[in-house]
Amino acid sequence: MQLQYKVYHSLADLPPSWDETLTEDEALHSSKIGVTELAKTPDIKSYYVQGFCPNNTLIFQAYSQQLQVHSGHFNLEGNKIKQSLIRTSIDIVKPKLLVAGNLFRHDVRMLKFHKPSLNLTDRSRIVDATIDYMMKYTKSQGVFLKDIPREVAKYFLTKKEYQRMDNDIAMHLSIPPNWQTFDDYQAELKRKYRNRAKSTRKNFNGVQTRNLSLQEIIQYKMRMHSLYKEVTKNQVVSMGELSEDYIPELKKNLGEKYQVTGFFITENDQEKMIAFSSAIIHDGVHDMNYIGFDYSLNQKYSLYFNILFHCVECAIANKCDKLLLGRTALEAKAIVGCEPDYLYTFYKLKSRFINEIVKNITRRFENKLGDGWENRHPFKAEYYAKK
């Protein structure tokens, strides 16, 4: 099918017809789609795309991004001379990476087809053709396909030019309907893990926890950004960085569906934020979004594990069926009780040089993940038997 494209570079450019086939609740609606742009997210350009048949019939709408890659996105370790060469090379080449979707969201799809008669193969081919068009249009050196549905992934697995990211794992916890409180969750843990949870929660004595209003999120946005940066600087790779305004803009956009929690201590009669967590509530899922915490206080208050336990507590309170805790720190999340979801993420790169860098960083990322998480089964046998 020969497609024709219209590409818009900003919300202000979108024609009134953009919303004609969308409801206000859909992620592609102009009232929902612009968080990344409105937050002035660094290193990111947004593209709003429509695909048409030659007779001008609308086939699909999509949102994509282009990331300007630089050495600051990577936490390189090892030989300092090799580190310096890689950093310098990245910043000289200045690769641009097309993102098919949204780097900062996985709870919604940024693609909608408007022709029901299209079968899965035709849709996959249209996605492939559109990626090629957008790579040329944006002059990108590569493309990143994130969180591809299983049925579409089958098509891209047959395309030799695409590489699948192995060990792309997100951790989830199933919430049984009989869990009404955190105590119910804790009661299902084996003794070793139950005692560990109690000890961890005890370390949180003296920490005040509260859900933040939009006004408070705006008030604390600089502090939250600083705490978020403490987390990202300890990650192997952080493709894309939030701006200070991203979380406030997402709260404005999603309202009650987006919960932001602040963790505070009192120091010299002053309230001090030492951590925050955020989550998107959708489709019976408590989906942890971004977090941040003061690493210098992590051991004293067991901040990271208490954030995870707080997510469990919130998922139960919100009567969710599932808690999603994301891709990093797999063993810590396995200790809490999470199990893996194996995801489909692909990339295609024009440059051999960039491809070698990506392979090198991917190996380091996988090595850091390790496999210790696979041996963690913290619940009693009855919990697993009921699944």
N, C-alpha and C positions, 0 to 999 in steps of 0.2 A: 504494500500500500504506500503510495507516494504522499507524504505529508507536507503540509505547509505550516510554518511556525510563526507565532508572534511572541516576542520576548520583551518583558517590561523590567525596568531596572529599579523601580521604587513603587511604594504604595501610591504615591501621588500620580504616577503614570497610568495606573490601572483604569481601564474604561468602565463605565457603569455596567456594561454587559458581563463583566467578570463575575458578578454575584448572582446573575440571573438563574443559574443552574445550581446554586448552593443555598443551603439553609444557614442561618446565623450561627448555629451550633457547630458547623463543620470547620475543621482546621484550616481549610483553604479560603474560607470567607474573608473578605478584606478586613473585617473587624477582629479577626483572630490571627491572621497569618503574619502580622508585622512585628512581632515582639523583638526579633533579632535586629531588625532594621531600626526600630524606634529606640532600642537600648544602645544604639551606636556601638555594637559589638566589634572590637578591634579585629583587623585582618580578615574580615568577612564582607563579601558582596552578596547581595540577594538577587535572585532572578525569579520572575514569575512568568510561567510558560503556558501557552495554549497551543494545542495541535489540531489542525483542521484537515479534512478531506479536500480534494481539489474543488469540490462543489461548495466549499465554505461551511460544511457541517462540522461542528465542534466535536472532536473525538475525546480529548482529555484536557485536564488542567493539572499543573504541577508547580511545585516550589523547589528550587535548588539553590545551592550556595557555592561560592568559590572562596577557598581558603588560601591566603598568601602564607605559604609555609616559611618559617624562619627557625634558626637554631634554638631560640627560646622555647620552642614547643617540645624539646627533647632534653631529658635529664641524662646526659651521657656520663659514663663511668669508665674506669680502666685507664689504659695508657693515655697520658696527658697530651702527648704529641699527636696521637691518633684522634683524640677528642677534638683538638684544635683544628686539625685538617678537615674533619667532618663538619664542624661548625662553620669554618671559613668557606668550605665548598658550598654548603647549603645557602649561606647568605650571599655568595657570589651568583649562584645559579638562580636563586629566588624562585623556586618552583611554585606554580599555582595548581591547586588541586580542586577539581570539581567534585562537589558532594551531591549525590542524587538523594535529596531529602534535606534533613536538618540535623546538623551535628549535635545539637543540644536537646533534641527531643526524640524519644522513641515510642511515646505513648499514642501517637497519631500518625497516619499515613499522609504524606505530602503529595499524593497522586490520586486523581479520580478520573475514571473512564466514564464517558457519557453515551457509549454505544453498547448496549447489553448483548448484541449479537456477536461481539468479538469473543473468540475463544481464548483460552489461556495462552496458547502458542502465539497467536496474533498479538496479544497484549505484551507478551515478553519481547517479541520482535520490535514492537513499537518503542518499548522502553530502551532497547539496545540501540535502535536507530536514533532516538532522541538524544541519548548520551553522546553518540558520535557527533551529532549536530551541535550540541551544546559545548562539547570539548573544542570544536573548531571556533564556534562563536565567541567563547570566552578565552580562547588561546591558552587552554589549560594543558599542563604536562601529564596529567593523570586524572583518574576518576575513582571515587570511593563510593561503593554501594553498601549502605549500612542497614542491617536488620531486614534483609530480604525475606519475604514469606517463603515457606518451604516449597510451595508449588511453583513459584517463580524461580527459586534457586535451582531447580532441576534444569531449567533452560541454561542458566549461566554456568552450571557445572560442565556443560558440553562445549563451552566457548574457551578455546585454548588461550586466547589473549587475556582472559581474566584469571587472576589468582585468588584462591579462597584463603582467607585468614583462618589458619588452623587454631584450634583451642580457643575459639571465640565463645566464651562461656559467661552467662549471667546467672546469678544465684537467686533462687526464690524459696519462699517458705509457704507451704499450704496451711491454711487456717481452718481447722475443723470447726463445724458449727457449734460444738459443745464448749468451745473456749469463750467464756464471757469476760474474763479478767486475765491479767498477767499471771496471777497465781495459778490459773488453770493450765497455762502454757508451762509454767515452772514445774508443776506437779507431774507433767509427762516426761520430764528430763530424767536421765539416769542420775544416780546420786552424785557422781563426780561432777557432772555438768550443772546439776541443781545447786550444789554447794558453791561452785564457781560463780554462778549467776547471782546468788545471794551476796557473796563477798564483793562482787563487782558493783552491785546496786548500793551496797553499804558505803562504798567509796564516794557515792554521789550525795551523801549527807551534806547539807549546807549549800547545795546547788539549787537555785530556783529555776523552774521550768515554766514557760508560758508560750501560748500561741500568740504570734505577733499580728497586729492589725496592719493595714496598708500604711497608716501613718507611722507606726513604729518601724516597719521595714524601711521606709524612706529615711527615718531618723538614724537607723543603725546601718545603712547600706555601705558606708565606707568601712566600718568595722567588720561587717560580714565579708566584704570583698577581701580584706586583709586576712581573715581566717581561712577563707576559701583558697587564697594563694599559698598559705602554709601547707595545704593538702596537695595542691597541684605540683609544687616544687619538689615533693617527695615521690611523684609518680614518674615512671619511665618515660611516658609520652603523654602529652596533653594537647591534643589537636584542637586548637581553638581555645580562646580564653574569654570568659564572661567579662562584661563591663560591670561597673558599679551599679548601673541602672537595670541590668537584666532581670534580677529577681523582683524589684518593684514593678517592672513592666509586665512580667509574667503573672504577678499577683493581680494587677489591674485587669489583665486579660481573662484569667481563669476564675477569679473571685474565690468562693468557698471551696472550689475544687483544688485549690493550691494552698497547702498548709505550710507555714513557716514557723518553726519553733526556735526560740532563743533560750540559751542556758546561761545563767548569771550567778556570780558570787558578789558578796559585799566586801569591798576593800577600802579601808579608810573612810567608812561611812558613804562610799560611792558604789553604785551598782556598775558591775563590769561584765560585759558579755565575753564568755570564754569559749563558746561554741554555738553553732546553729545547725539545724537540719531543715530540709524542705522535702515535700512530697506532693505528687499529683495523684488525686483520687479519681480513678476512672474505671468503669466496667467491673466493679467489685474488686479492684486492685489498689493496694496502697503502694505506690511506685516512688521509692526514694529518688529524689532528684539530685540536688547538690547539697554538700555539707561543708563545714569548715570548723576547725578547732585549733586551740593554742597548744602546739606540740610541747611546750615547756611545762604544761600542766596536765598532759595526757596521762602520765603515770600516776600522779597524785589522785586524780579523780576518775581514772579509767574512762576517759572521755569517749574514745572511739567505741568501745564495747557498750557503754551506756547510751550512746546515740543509737546503736543497733537495737538494744533492748527497748529503747523508747519507741522505735519504729514498730517493733512487735506489739507493744502496748497500744499504739495508735491504730494499727491494723485491726486489732481485736475490737477496740472501742468503736471504730468506724464500720464494724460488721463486714469487713472485707473477706473474700475467700482466699486471697493470695497477697503475699508481701514480696515485692521485687526490690532487691538490694544491689543490683548492678554487677559490673564486670571486675572490679578490683578487690584485693584482699580476700581471695577465695577461702582461705583457711579460716580466717576470723568469722566469716559468714557461715561456714560449715559448722563451726563451733556453736553458733546460735541455733543451728538446725536447718540451714538452707541446703537445697539440692540444686544441681546444675540444669540450666536450659542451654542446649547447644544451638547457637545461632548461626545464621548465614550472612557473612560479610565478604564482599569481593572488592578487588581493586585492579585497575589496569593502568600501567605506566608506560609512557613513551620513551623515557630516558633510562638507559642501562645503569647509569650512575645513581639515579634516584632509586631505581629498583634494588640495587645492592644496599643502599642505606636503609631502605624499608625492611629488607630481609634481615639485616644486622640488628635493627631495633626490635623487630618482631621476635628474633631469637632471645634477645635480652629480656623482653617482656614475658615470654613464655618461661624462661628460666626463673624469673623472679616470682611468677605465679606458683611454680613448684607443683608437687602432687600430694603434699601432705593433707590437703583438704579432702582427698578421696577416702581417707581412712577415718574420717570423723562421722560418727553416727550417734548423736547425743541423746536421742529419744529412746524410751523403753520400746521393746519389741511390739507392744500393742499399738503404738502410734503408726508404725510402718505397716502393720497388718491391716489397719482400717483404711489405708489408702487405696 
